[in-house]
Amino acid sequence: MIVGVGIDVCEISRFDQTLQRSPGLVEKVFTPQERVTHSGADRSAQSLAARFAAKEALAKALGAPSGLSWQDAEVITDETGRPTIEVRGTVAGRAAELGIVTIHVSLSHDAGVASAVVICEA
């Protein structure tokens, strides 16, 4: 049963400008694993923007409660590029309250916009 659906879009150039103005934001929002590719290179602004959109979409799917930590939701991609979201701490607690057992995520970026859709199932 679907418990929540969230969607978010992020203008990549605006997001990149924000990261340039506030470099500490990368460490605040993204885990060390999210910041780099499988080869160890820094992720591009479009890739980080898609991950940011996924975290925002997840928060919406969870009902956007206050007190969620950015670091407690981690967007992971496997070697084929398929994304998943791992949750812990505050985010896992909220998911447990709602009876969520499965989280689906889809990421995209095109035409200067990154987007994400999250579906939470009980």
HELIX and SHEET records of a PDB file:
HELIX    1   1 ILE A   12  ARG A   21  1                                  10    
HELIX    2   2 GLY A   24  VAL A   29  1                                   6    
HELIX    3   3 ALA A   45  ALA A   61  1                                  17    
HELIX    4   4 TRP A   70  ASP A   72  5                                   3    
HELIX    5   5 GLY A   89  GLU A   97  1                                   9    
SHEET    1   A 3 ILE A   2  GLU A  11  0                                        
SHEET    2   A 3 VAL A 113  GLU A 121 -1                                        
SHEET    3   A 3 THR A 102  ASP A 110 -1                                        
SHEET    1   B 2 ALA A  73  THR A  77  0                                        
SHEET    2   B 2 PRO A  83  VAL A  87 -1                                        
END                                                                             
